[in-house]
Amino acid sequence: MTSLHITNARIALGDGRWQDGGVLVRDGVIAAVGPDADLATRRDPDTAVRDARGVSLLPGFHDTHVHPPMAGNSLLGIDLMPVHGADAYLRIVADYADAHPELETIVGVGWYGDVFPGGLPTRGLLDAVVPDRPVILTSHDGHGVWVNTRALEAAGVGHGAADPTGGRFVRNPRGELTGVLLDTAMQALDPILPEPAPGSLEEAILTAQRRLHSVGVTTWHDAAVGKSELGPDSLDAYLNLEAQGALTARVVLCQWWDRDRGLEQLADLEARRTRVARTRRISAHVVKIMQDGMIENHTAALLDDYSDAPGVRGDSFLPPEELAAVVAELDAHGFDVHLHAVGDRAVRECLDALAHARARNGSTGGRHQLAHLDVVDTADLGRFAALDVTVNAQLLWARTDVEIVERKLPMMGEDRAGRHFPFETLRAHGARIVAGSDWPVSDPNPLWAMHTGTTRLAPSTDPHATGLALTDPLLAAEVLPFATVLDAYTGTAAWVGRLEATTGRLEAGLAADLVLLDRDISGGEGLDTARVTETWVAGRCVYTAET
């Protein structure tokens, strides 16, 4: 029997409650929480004692919307996320290409559009550093790729290529391809994407796991498991890691709904769910549906025209009638549905689909959620609570970055800009809120996200935070209470993942999934500079910060 007593901690009990004392862990389970003097009487003779020196001890964080295979690959290959500038991007690409002459196609991830004139890069920039091999670089938000001319030629994409539904080939005023492909147009590059080498997906997931543990994440929801424009199917990789005992996190797999297939794929989803059910740490009871794109490239579905593009309202990736039928069937078959909805029309279509499912199936207990919610029509604010639908918020996005101020807000117009990421308004209307990073779209550090959620400002330690993002809150009235954002990463997040009987709280009988910080954050201050020093999953230490 192994046991641990963490003493002298500031303990987060959930719902805004804190207590001074300790946690006693025995065989990976929390045996008791309370005053250290009481816990000392219950220790075993060989109990290890860890003095927390007054810092905060929290339940392990749950990232309820993240893409570990893609993020891990970025850390292993061309990773543009640590820098923020066009010249820096090109240096990294050139150096990587020089160091890897054996690669037929060069891939990477992490560019931001705001560093380029007009908000998007061009193929000519890449041609200047790598003219002879295809280069394919996914944007930080995952909704676009930047390629060189050789990549377009190799994929057979010419200037006359027609835009697919839900995507676009960006063109210059002369009608020529610029080298940026958005959303479903990215699929045109599938024939030249390198096939994953054996074991490469496992390596990417393990690389991402190390990073996630380092910021206190003990459970994550992979928001795209299945072959899609976001990458290859990672199901077997997860199962391999589980069988090897290498997967230390708890993982909820959100199975991808293939928009090119119909309800016949339901049997495949059920078979995969059953297959995963035999594992210890993985579940696959969630299905992910992507209903629209993003505002920045005009593919988010809006109720009214984009302010900078009369007649353009974005794309609904599934016709509303089909979406309603799909959601109702998934709900009836016991799946929780995780819906990507950025624009106010997509939000309404998703809520309408869930209302249809409720009317057809009755209350099934489905724990459904809508992710992103860049803009929500005022008429739909109360429907989340009425339909018991959870808001999946990317809190770190709600800030006045250059890309938002100079590119996104003009597309939205004044009225919609005043309802941008309306998280506090949704909470005031009774909505339940959980949090996800969408990494590699944005950094996975929950403490950074909590800082932005409670201030609507960027973290001072974020390399992508510039100018107004650090000083001018984005709609200051939309700040959330600290208790809400902490629960969005812990207790409430555990509930939406159907893990509330296992983890998510510091409570006797639950798994010892724990995070120790370098300071006391119980007052909700210093979140952007706070640091995780140790992370445990089921009583096993999976991360210790270097001193």
C-alpha positions as CSV (number, residue, x, y, z in Angstrom):
1,M,0.0,0.0,0.0
2,T,1.4,3.4,-1.0
3,S,0.2,6.6,0.6
4,L,0.9,10.3,0.5
5,H,0.0,13.2,2.8
6,I,0.2,16.6,1.1
7,T,0.1,19.1,4.0
8,N,-0.1,22.8,4.6
9,A,-2.0,23.5,1.3
10,R,-4.7,25.9,0.3
11,I,-7.2,23.4,-1.0
12,A,-9.8,24.1,-3.7
13,L,-13.1,22.4,-2.8
14,G,-15.2,23.6,-5.7
15,D,-18.0,26.1,-6.0
16,G,-15.7,28.9,-4.8
17,R,-14.9,27.1,-1.5
18,W,-11.3,26.9,-0.1
19,Q,-9.8,25.3,3.0
20,D,-6.5,25.2,4.6
21,G,-5.2,21.7,5.3
22,G,-4.2,18.7,3.5
23,V,-5.1,15.7,1.3
24,L,-4.4,12.1,2.3
25,V,-3.9,9.7,-0.7
26,R,-3.9,6.0,-0.5
27,D,-3.4,3.7,-3.5
28,G,-4.2,6.4,-6.0
29,V,-7.4,7.4,-4.3
30,I,-8.2,10.4,-2.0
31,A,-8.6,8.9,1.4
32,A,-9.4,12.1,3.2
33,V,-9.4,15.9,2.9
34,G,-9.2,18.2,6.0
35,P,-7.1,19.7,8.7
36,D,-3.6,18.3,8.8
37,A,-3.8,17.4,12.5
38,D,-6.7,15.1,11.8
39,L,-5.1,13.5,8.7
40,A,-1.9,12.9,10.6
41,T,-3.7,10.5,12.9
42,R,-4.8,8.5,9.9
43,R,-1.4,8.1,8.2
44,D,0.2,4.8,7.7
45,P,3.7,4.3,9.1
46,D,5.2,4.6,5.6
47,T,3.2,7.5,4.4
48,A,5.2,10.0,2.4
49,V,4.7,13.6,3.6
50,R,4.8,16.5,1.2
51,D,4.7,20.1,2.7
52,A,3.0,22.4,0.2
53,R,4.1,25.5,2.1
54,G,0.8,27.3,1.7
55,V,0.3,27.1,-2.0
56,S,-2.8,26.0,-3.8
57,L,-3.7,22.4,-4.3
58,L,-6.3,21.8,-7.0
59,P,-8.1,18.9,-8.7
60,G,-6.5,17.9,-12.0
61,F,-7.5,20.2,-14.9
62,H,-9.8,18.9,-17.7
63,D,-9.3,20.3,-21.2
64,T,-12.6,19.6,-22.8
65,H,-11.6,20.6,-26.4
66,V,-8.1,19.9,-27.6
67,H,-6.2,18.3,-30.5
68,P,-3.2,16.4,-29.0
69,P,-2.1,14.5,-32.1
70,M,-2.0,17.8,-34.1
71,A,-0.4,19.7,-31.3
72,G,2.2,16.9,-30.6
73,N,3.1,16.8,-34.3
74,S,3.8,20.6,-34.2
75,L,6.1,20.1,-31.3
76,L,8.0,17.3,-33.2
77,G,8.2,19.1,-36.5
78,I,7.9,22.7,-37.7
79,D,6.4,24.6,-34.7
80,L,5.7,28.2,-35.4
81,M,3.8,28.9,-32.2
82,P,6.8,30.1,-30.1
83,V,7.3,33.1,-32.4
84,H,5.1,35.8,-33.8
85,G,6.3,37.3,-37.1
86,A,6.6,36.6,-40.8
87,D,10.4,36.8,-40.9
88,A,10.7,34.4,-37.9
89,Y,8.3,32.0,-39.6
90,L,10.4,31.9,-42.8
91,R,13.6,31.4,-40.9
92,I,12.2,28.4,-39.1
93,V,10.9,26.9,-42.3
94,A,14.2,27.5,-44.2
95,D,16.2,26.0,-41.3
96,Y,14.0,23.0,-41.0
97,A,14.1,22.4,-44.8
98,D,17.9,22.6,-44.8
99,A,18.1,20.2,-41.9
100,H,15.8,17.6,-43.5
101,P,16.7,17.2,-47.2
102,E,15.2,13.7,-47.1
103,L,11.7,14.9,-46.7
104,E,9.6,15.0,-49.9
105,T,6.9,17.2,-48.3
106,I,7.5,19.6,-45.4
107,V,4.6,20.2,-43.0
108,G,4.2,22.4,-39.9
109,V,1.7,24.4,-37.9
110,G,1.2,27.6,-36.0
111,W,1.2,30.7,-38.2
112,Y,-0.9,33.8,-37.3
113,G,-2.5,35.8,-40.1
114,D,-2.1,39.2,-38.4
115,V,1.6,39.3,-39.0
116,F,1.0,39.5,-42.8
117,P,-0.3,42.5,-44.8
118,G,-4.0,42.0,-45.4
119,G,-4.2,39.3,-42.8
120,L,-3.0,36.3,-44.8
121,P,0.4,35.0,-46.1
122,T,1.2,34.2,-49.8
123,R,2.9,31.4,-51.6
124,G,5.6,33.6,-52.9
125,L,7.0,34.0,-49.4
126,L,7.5,30.3,-49.1
127,D,8.7,29.9,-52.7
128,A,11.6,32.2,-51.7
129,V,12.8,29.8,-49.0
130,V,11.7,26.4,-50.3
131,P,11.0,26.4,-54.1
132,D,11.6,22.7,-54.9
133,R,9.4,20.7,-52.4
134,P,5.8,21.1,-51.3
135,V,5.4,23.0,-48.0
136,I,2.1,22.8,-46.1
137,L,1.7,24.9,-43.0
138,T,-1.5,24.8,-41.0
139,S,-2.6,28.0,-39.3
140,H,-2.7,28.2,-35.5
141,D,-6.5,28.0,-35.6
142,G,-6.5,24.9,-37.8
143,H,-8.9,26.5,-40.3
144,G,-6.4,27.3,-43.0
145,V,-3.2,26.1,-44.7
146,W,-0.4,28.2,-46.2
147,V,1.4,26.4,-49.1
148,N,4.0,27.2,-51.7
149,T,3.6,26.9,-55.4
150,R,5.1,23.5,-55.6
151,A,2.4,22.2,-53.2
152,L,-0.4,23.5,-55.4
153,E,1.2,21.9,-58.5
154,A,1.8,18.6,-56.8
155,A,-1.8,18.5,-55.6
156,G,-3.1,19.5,-59.0
157,V,-4.8,22.6,-57.7
158,G,-4.9,25.3,-60.4
159,H,-6.2,28.8,-60.6
160,G,-9.6,27.5,-61.9
161,A,-10.3,25.3,-58.9
162,A,-13.8,25.7,-57.7
163,D,-14.4,26.5,-54.1
164,P,-16.0,23.6,-52.2
165,T,-18.9,23.9,-49.8
166,G,-17.6,25.0,-46.5
167,G,-14.2,26.2,-47.8
168,R,-12.4,28.6,-50.1
169,F,-9.2,28.9,-52.2
170,V,-8.0,32.4,-51.5
171,R,-7.3,34.4,-54.6
172,N,-5.7,37.7,-55.4
173,P,-7.6,40.4,-57.4
174,R,-6.4,38.8,-60.7
175,G,-8.1,35.5,-59.7
176,E,-4.8,33.7,-59.0
177,L,-4.4,31.4,-56.1
178,T,-2.5,33.1,-53.2
179,G,-1.4,29.9,-51.5
180,V,-3.9,29.9,-48.7
181,L,-6.7,27.2,-48.5
182,L,-9.5,27.5,-46.0
183,D,-11.5,24.9,-44.2
184,T,-12.8,22.1,-46.5
185,A,-10.6,23.4,-49.4
186,M,-7.7,22.0,-47.4
187,Q,-8.8,18.5,-48.3
188,A,-7.4,19.2,-51.8
189,L,-4.0,18.6,-50.4
190,D,-4.8,15.2,-49.0
191,P,-3.1,13.3,-51.9
192,I,0.3,14.9,-51.1
193,L,0.2,14.8,-47.3
194,P,2.8,12.4,-46.0
195,E,1.4,9.2,-44.6
196,P,2.0,9.0,-40.9
197,A,5.1,6.8,-40.2
198,P,4.4,3.8,-38.0
199,G,4.3,5.0,-34.4
200,S,4.2,8.6,-35.3
201,L,0.7,9.3,-34.0
202,E,1.6,7.6,-30.7
203,E,4.8,9.7,-30.5
204,A,2.7,12.9,-31.1
205,I,0.2,12.0,-28.4
206,L,2.9,11.3,-25.9
207,T,4.6,14.5,-26.7
208,A,1.3,16.4,-26.2
209,Q,0.7,14.5,-23.0
210,R,3.9,15.7,-21.5
211,R,3.0,19.3,-22.3
212,L,-0.5,18.9,-21.0
213,H,0.7,17.4,-17.8
214,S,3.1,20.2,-17.4
215,V,0.2,22.7,-17.2
216,G,-1.8,20.5,-14.9
217,V,-4.1,18.8,-17.4
218,T,-5.0,15.2,-16.2
219,T,-8.0,14.6,-18.5
220,W,-8.6,15.8,-22.0
221,H,-11.3,15.5,-24.7
222,D,-9.7,15.0,-28.1
223,A,-12.1,17.0,-30.3
224,A,-11.5,15.2,-33.6
225,V,-10.9,11.4,-33.5
226,G,-11.4,10.0,-37.0
227,K,-10.1,10.9,-40.4
228,S,-10.9,14.5,-41.2
229,E,-9.4,17.7,-42.6
230,L,-7.8,18.0,-39.2
231,G,-5.7,14.9,-39.5
232,P,-5.6,11.1,-39.6
233,D,-7.6,8.8,-37.4
234,S,-5.9,8.5,-34.0
235,L,-8.1,5.8,-32.4
236,D,-5.7,2.9,-32.8
237,A,-2.8,5.1,-31.5
238,Y,-4.7,5.8,-28.3
239,L,-5.6,2.2,-27.9
240,N,-2.0,1.2,-28.4
241,L,-0.8,3.6,-25.8
242,E,-3.4,2.4,-23.4
243,A,-2.4,-1.2,-23.9
244,Q,1.3,-0.2,-23.3
245,G,0.4,1.6,-20.1
246,A,1.9,4.8,-21.6
247,L,-1.3,6.8,-21.5
248,T,-1.3,8.4,-18.1
249,A,-4.1,10.9,-18.7
250,R,-7.8,10.2,-18.8
251,V,-9.1,10.7,-22.3
252,V,-12.6,11.3,-23.8
253,L,-12.5,10.7,-27.5
254,C,-14.9,12.8,-29.6
255,Q,-15.5,10.7,-32.7
256,W,-15.6,12.7,-35.9
257,W,-18.9,12.9,-37.8
258,D,-18.0,12.5,-41.5
259,R,-20.1,15.1,-43.4
260,D,-19.7,13.1,-46.6
261,R,-21.5,10.1,-45.2
262,G,-24.9,9.8,-43.7
263,L,-26.6,7.9,-40.8
264,E,-25.0,4.7,-42.1
265,Q,-21.8,5.6,-40.2
266,L,-23.7,5.3,-36.9
267,A,-22.9,1.6,-36.7
268,D,-19.2,2.3,-37.1
269,L,-19.4,4.9,-34.3
270,E,-21.1,2.4,-32.0
271,A,-18.6,-0.3,-32.8
272,R,-15.7,2.0,-32.0
273,R,-17.4,3.1,-28.7
274,T,-17.8,-0.6,-27.7
275,R,-14.2,-1.3,-28.6
276,V,-12.9,1.6,-26.4
277,A,-15.2,0.6,-23.5
278,R,-12.9,-2.2,-22.7
279,T,-10.1,0.2,-21.7
280,R,-9.3,1.8,-18.3
281,R,-8.6,5.4,-19.1
282,I,-10.4,6.0,-22.5
283,S,-14.1,6.6,-23.4
284,A,-15.6,7.2,-26.8
285,H,-19.2,8.2,-26.0
286,V,-19.0,11.6,-27.7
287,V,-19.5,12.5,-31.3
288,K,-18.1,15.8,-32.7
289,I,-20.0,17.6,-35.4
290,M,-18.5,20.7,-37.1
291,Q,-21.4,22.9,-38.3
292,D,-19.5,26.0,-39.5
293,G,-16.0,27.5,-39.9
294,M,-14.6,30.7,-38.5
295,I,-15.5,34.4,-38.8
296,E,-12.0,35.4,-39.9
297,N,-12.4,33.6,-43.3
298,H,-16.1,34.2,-43.8
299,T,-17.0,30.5,-43.2
300,A,-18.7,31.0,-39.8
301,A,-22.5,30.8,-40.3
302,L,-24.1,34.2,-39.5
303,L,-27.8,35.2,-39.4
304,D,-27.0,38.4,-41.3
305,D,-24.4,39.4,-43.8
306,Y,-20.8,39.9,-42.9
307,S,-20.3,43.7,-42.5
308,D,-17.4,43.7,-44.9
309,A,-19.0,41.3,-47.4
310,P,-22.5,42.1,-48.5
311,G,-24.5,39.0,-49.4
312,V,-22.1,36.7,-47.6
313,R,-23.4,34.9,-44.5
314,G,-21.0,31.9,-44.3
315,D,-21.6,28.2,-44.5
316,S,-23.7,25.7,-42.7
317,F,-21.7,22.5,-43.1
318,L,-24.8,20.4,-42.7
319,P,-28.2,21.5,-43.9
320,P,-30.3,22.3,-40.7
321,E,-32.7,19.5,-41.5
322,E,-29.9,17.0,-41.8
323,L,-28.2,18.3,-38.7
324,A,-31.4,17.8,-36.7
325,A,-31.9,14.3,-37.9
326,V,-28.3,13.4,-37.1
327,V,-28.3,14.9,-33.6
328,A,-31.6,13.2,-32.8
329,E,-30.2,9.8,-33.9
330,L,-27.0,10.2,-31.9
331,D,-29.0,11.3,-28.9
332,A,-31.3,8.3,-29.2
333,H,-28.3,6.0,-29.4
334,G,-26.7,7.3,-26.2
335,F,-24.1,9.5,-27.6
336,D,-23.2,12.9,-26.2
337,V,-22.9,15.5,-29.0
338,H,-20.1,18.0,-29.2
339,L,-20.9,20.7,-31.8
340,H,-18.6,23.3,-33.3
341,A,-20.7,26.5,-33.6
342,V,-18.9,29.8,-34.1
343,G,-21.5,32.1,-35.8
344,D,-24.9,33.0,-34.4
345,R,-26.7,31.1,-37.2
346,A,-24.7,27.9,-36.5
347,V,-25.4,28.3,-32.8
348,R,-29.1,28.6,-33.6
349,E,-29.1,25.6,-35.9
350,C,-27.3,23.5,-33.3
351,L,-29.8,24.5,-30.6
352,D,-32.7,23.8,-32.9
353,A,-31.2,20.4,-33.6
354,L,-30.9,19.6,-29.9
355,A,-34.5,20.9,-29.3
356,H,-35.6,18.5,-32.1
357,A,-33.8,15.7,-30.4
358,R,-35.5,16.5,-27.1
359,A,-38.9,16.7,-28.7
360,R,-38.4,13.4,-30.5
361,N,-36.6,11.4,-27.9
362,G,-37.6,13.0,-24.6
363,S,-35.0,13.6,-22.0
364,T,-32.3,11.0,-22.6
365,G,-29.8,12.5,-20.2
366,G,-27.4,13.5,-23.0
367,R,-24.6,15.8,-21.9
368,H,-24.4,17.8,-25.1
369,Q,-22.3,20.9,-25.7
370,L,-21.6,23.7,-28.1
371,A,-18.0,24.9,-28.6
372,H,-16.6,28.3,-29.4
373,L,-19.7,30.6,-29.6
374,D,-18.0,33.6,-31.0
375,V,-21.4,35.3,-31.3
376,V,-24.8,34.3,-30.0
377,D,-28.1,36.0,-30.9
378,T,-29.9,37.5,-27.9
379,A,-32.9,35.3,-28.7
380,D,-30.9,32.2,-28.1
381,L,-29.1,33.1,-24.8
382,G,-31.7,31.4,-22.6
383,R,-32.0,28.2,-24.7
384,F,-28.8,26.7,-23.3
385,A,-30.2,26.4,-19.8
386,A,-33.7,25.5,-21.1
387,L,-32.2,22.6,-23.2
388,D,-29.5,21.7,-20.6
389,V,-26.8,22.4,-23.2
390,T,-23.3,23.1,-22.0
391,V,-21.2,26.0,-23.2
392,N,-17.7,24.9,-24.2
393,A,-15.7,28.2,-24.0
394,Q,-12.2,28.9,-25.3
395,L,-11.6,31.6,-22.6
396,L,-8.1,32.5,-23.9
397,W,-9.6,33.9,-27.1
398,A,-11.7,36.6,-25.4
399,R,-9.2,39.4,-25.7
400,T,-8.3,42.4,-27.9
401,D,-5.6,40.8,-30.1
402,V,-4.5,42.7,-33.2
403,E,-6.1,40.0,-35.4
404,I,-9.4,40.5,-33.6
405,V,-9.4,44.3,-33.6
406,E,-8.1,44.9,-37.1
407,R,-9.6,41.9,-38.9
408,K,-12.4,40.1,-37.1
409,L,-14.4,43.0,-35.5
410,P,-14.8,44.9,-38.8
411,M,-16.2,41.6,-40.3
412,M,-18.7,41.3,-37.5
413,G,-19.9,44.9,-37.4
414,E,-20.7,47.0,-34.3
415,D,-23.8,45.1,-33.1
416,R,-22.2,41.6,-33.2
417,A,-18.9,42.9,-31.9
418,G,-20.8,44.0,-28.8
419,R,-21.8,40.3,-28.3
420,H,-18.3,38.8,-28.9
421,F,-17.7,35.7,-26.7
422,P,-20.7,36.5,-24.4
423,F,-19.6,34.1,-21.7
424,E,-20.8,36.0,-18.6
425,T,-24.1,36.8,-20.3
426,L,-24.6,33.1,-21.0
427,R,-23.8,32.3,-17.4
428,A,-26.3,34.9,-16.2
429,H,-28.9,33.2,-18.4
430,G,-28.2,29.9,-16.5
431,A,-25.8,28.3,-18.9
432,R,-23.3,25.7,-17.6
433,I,-19.7,26.5,-18.7
434,V,-16.7,24.2,-19.3
435,A,-13.4,25.2,-20.8
436,G,-11.1,23.9,-23.6
437,S,-8.0,25.3,-25.1
438,D,-8.4,24.0,-28.7
439,W,-4.6,23.6,-28.6
440,P,-2.7,24.0,-31.0
441,V,-5.1,26.9,-31.9
442,S,-4.1,28.5,-28.6
443,D,-1.9,27.6,-25.7
444,P,-3.2,24.8,-23.4
445,N,-2.3,26.5,-20.1
446,P,-5.5,26.5,-18.1
447,L,-4.1,29.2,-15.7
448,W,-3.7,31.6,-18.7
449,A,-7.2,30.8,-19.8
450,M,-8.6,31.5,-16.3
451,H,-6.7,34.8,-16.3
452,T,-8.3,35.9,-19.5
453,G,-11.7,34.5,-18.5
454,T,-11.7,36.7,-15.4
455,T,-10.1,39.8,-16.9
456,R,-10.8,39.7,-20.7
457,L,-7.1,40.5,-21.0
458,A,-4.2,38.5,-22.4
459,P,-1.7,36.9,-20.0
460,S,1.4,39.0,-19.6
461,T,3.6,35.9,-20.3
462,D,1.9,35.0,-23.6
463,P,4.3,35.7,-26.6
464,H,1.3,36.3,-28.9
465,A,-0.1,39.0,-26.7
466,T,0.6,42.5,-28.0
467,G,-0.8,46.1,-27.6
468,L,-4.4,46.4,-26.5
469,A,-4.7,42.8,-25.6
470,L,-2.6,43.5,-22.4
471,T,-4.4,46.7,-21.4
472,D,-7.9,47.0,-22.9
473,P,-10.4,44.3,-21.9
474,L,-12.6,42.8,-24.6
475,L,-16.1,43.7,-23.4
476,A,-15.2,44.0,-19.7
477,A,-18.8,43.2,-18.7
478,E,-18.3,39.7,-19.9
479,V,-15.7,38.7,-17.3
480,L,-16.5,35.5,-15.4
481,P,-16.2,34.9,-11.7
482,F,-13.0,33.0,-10.7
483,A,-15.1,30.2,-9.2
484,T,-16.8,29.6,-12.5
485,V,-13.6,29.4,-14.6
486,L,-12.0,27.1,-12.0
487,D,-15.0,24.8,-12.0
488,A,-15.0,25.0,-15.8
489,Y,-11.7,23.2,-15.7
490,T,-12.4,20.8,-12.8
491,G,-15.8,19.8,-11.4
492,T,-18.1,21.0,-14.1
493,A,-15.7,19.7,-16.8
494,A,-15.6,16.2,-15.1
495,W,-19.4,16.2,-15.2
496,V,-19.7,16.9,-18.9
497,G,-17.2,14.1,-19.6
498,R,-19.2,11.7,-17.4
499,L,-16.3,11.4,-15.0
500,E,-17.8,13.1,-11.9
501,A,-17.9,9.8,-10.0
502,T,-14.1,9.3,-10.7
503,T,-12.4,12.7,-10.7
504,G,-12.9,16.5,-10.8
505,R,-13.0,17.3,-7.1
506,L,-10.8,16.9,-4.0
507,E,-13.1,14.5,-2.2
508,A,-12.6,11.2,-0.4
509,G,-13.3,8.3,-2.7
510,L,-12.3,10.1,-5.9
511,A,-9.1,9.5,-7.9
512,A,-6.1,11.5,-6.7
513,D,-5.8,13.6,-9.8
514,L,-4.0,16.6,-8.3
515,V,-2.3,19.8,-9.3
516,L,0.1,21.7,-7.0
517,L,1.0,25.3,-7.9
518,D,3.9,27.6,-7.0
519,R,1.6,30.0,-5.1
520,D,-1.8,30.5,-3.6
521,I,-4.4,31.6,-6.2
522,S,-7.5,31.3,-4.0
523,G,-8.1,35.1,-4.5
524,G,-8.1,34.7,-8.3
525,E,-5.0,36.8,-8.7
526,G,-1.6,36.1,-10.4
527,L,-3.1,33.5,-12.7
528,D,-1.1,34.5,-15.7
529,T,2.2,34.1,-13.9
530,A,1.3,31.1,-11.7
531,R,3.1,27.9,-12.5
532,V,2.3,24.2,-12.0
533,T,5.0,22.5,-9.9
534,E,3.6,19.0,-9.7
535,T,0.8,17.0,-11.4
536,W,-0.6,13.6,-10.2
537,V,-2.9,11.2,-11.9
538,A,-4.4,8.5,-9.7
539,G,-1.8,9.3,-7.1
540,R,1.1,8.8,-9.6
541,C,3.3,11.9,-10.2
542,V,3.3,12.5,-13.9
543,Y,5.0,15.9,-13.9
544,T,7.5,17.7,-11.6
545,A,8.8,21.2,-12.6
546,E,12.5,21.7,-12.9
547,T,13.9,23.8,-10.0
